[in-house]
Amino acid sequence: MKVLTNEIKYAQPLAEPNFDYKRKQIGTVTTSTLTDAGTGTHIVGDTGIVSDLVGGSVITIDPFSAPYTQSSFSDLTVSTDSLLNGFLQSSGAQNAYVEWRVNLQPGTWTVSIMAKKANNMGTMTVALDGTSLGTIDWYAASDAANQVASITGVSVTEGGTKLLRLTMADKNGSSSNYVGRVQSLKLLRTA
């Protein structure tokens, strides 16, 4: 059996210096690698597990790779005004969610999400292993790409594989829908 390999190299996909991003496809398995000279290498594989391989303090989840699981949160949308030229989008159904398994070390973490705001965006609940970390309201009267919101002070007392879940359970009173869009997602260990 012949295994096909396709490797694509992207230059600084997150508009940050010192990052080298590669996506490699071997058969049906896609592996994304983000390398930062300061913190190490982090990978995402076909199982949706994100690993911090060398004890660095930044984990980047590629929303364009297959998540661990999702419900009504699977549309990959091209948008030239968005960093990486697109985003992962939910259907607009209330309680749509997407999950990734992440390997976290003990410490204090910040969850940072880049998304596109609009008048049909919902309020995103961010949870780790079933515990709500907080909510982010992505509503805006006008479209605005590349908006970043963070949840700080996330305490991880026991290291290991955790389930990170984004759920579109609620919406701003002015919003017309529960849509969620994710351009980029990072976990940063701060202590």
N, C-alpha and C positions, 0 to 999 in steps of 0.2 A: 504494500500500500504506500502510495506516495503522499507525503505530508507537504502541504503548501505553506510557505512562510511569506508573510507580507509585513514589512516593517516600515512605519511612517514616523519621521522625526519632526516634531513641532518645536519652533523656537519660542521660548518664553510665553507659554499659553496663558499664564496668569499675570502677565505684565509685571513680573518681579525679576530682578536681576539674579544671576547665578543659578537659575533653574534650567534643567535640561529634561524635556519630556519626550518619551517614546511610547508608541503604541505598537504592539507586536501581535500579529494574528498567526496562529499555528493551527491549521484545520479550522475548527469551530470555536477554539478557545482564544479569547482576547486578553492580553495582559498589558496593563498600562504601567509605566515606570516613571516616577518623578524623582529626579536626583537633585539634591541641594548640597553643595560642597560643605556648607556649615552644619547641616543637621543629619545628613545621611540619605538613604534611599528608602522609598516607600512604594509598595506595589498594590495594585488592585487586580484580582484575577477573575475568572469566570464565575466563581462561587460568591462573589460580592464581599469577600473578606479583605479588609484593608489592614496591612501590617506595618508597624513601625520597626523596621528590621535592625537598626543599629542604635536604638535608644534616643533618637532625635526628638525634637519637641514640636514638629509640625506634621500632621497627617492630612493629606489632600485626597478627597474623594472625587473621582471623575464621574459626574452625573451622566456622561455619555456611555459609560460601561454598564453592563447589566447589574441591577441592584440585587440584593439577596431575595427580596420579595416586594411586590407592589400591588395595589388595587386602584385602578383608574388613574395611574400616575406613570404613563409609559410613552407619551408622545414626545419624540425628539423633533424640535422645531428649529428651522433655520431663521436667523435674525441677524442681519448684517450690522445692526447697531449694538449688538451684544458682544461682550468679550467672548472669545472662542466661537463667535458667529452663530450662537444658538443657545438653547436651553432645553431642559427636561421639563415637560409641562403635564399637569393633571388635566383630567377631562372637564373639571368644573363641578363634579359631583361632590356633595358634602361627605366628609370623612374619607376622601381619597387619601392614600398614603403611599410612601416609599420607604424602604428600609435597607440599611447596609450593616453588615457585621464589621466592627472595628476592633482592633487589638490595642487596648489602651494600657499604659503603665499607671501605677498609682500617682496621684498628684492633683493639682488644680488645673482645669482646662477651660478654654473658651471655644465655643462653637460659633464659627463665623460663616455666614451664608451670603452669597452674592446672587441677586435675583432681579428680575424686571418687575417694576411696579406698574400698575394700571388700574383703571376704574372697575375692572371685574375680578380683581385679586381678593383672595380670602386671607384669613388670619391663620398662620402656620403654627401648630404646636410642635415643639421639638422635645423628644423624649429619649432617654437612655435606659435600656432594660426595663421599659414600662413606667418609668418615673418621669413625669413632666419636668423639663428644665425651664420652660417658659414659652411665651408665644411671641410671634412677630407679625405685625399687621403690614401686609404688602399692598394695601390700597393706596392709590394716588389718583387725583382727578385727571392727570395727563400721564401718558406713558413715559417711563424713565428707566432706561436700562442701566445695568452695572451698579445697582444700589446694594450696599453692604449693611447688614445688621448682625449683631453679635449677642450671644448670651454668655455672660461671664460667671466666674466663680463655681464652675461645675466640678464637684468633688468626686474623685474616683479613689476609693479607699482600697480596693482590691484589683490588681491588674488582671488582664485576661481579655477574652473576646466578649464584647458588649454589642447590643443591638441598638443602633441609632435609627430613630423613626421620625419622619416628618409627616404630619397629618393636617389636612385642610378641613378642620372641624367647625370653624366659625368664620364669620366675616364682619367687616366694618359695616355699620348701618348704611353708609353711602355706597357700598359696593354692590354691583349687580350680580355677583356670582361668588363661587368658592375656588376659583382657579388658583393654582400654585405653579410657580416657575422657578427652577433652580439652574443658575449658570455655573456656580462653583460652590464648593463646600469644604471648609477646613476645620480641623481641630488643632488648637495650639495649646501646648502645655505651658502654663505660666509659673507654676511652682511645683 
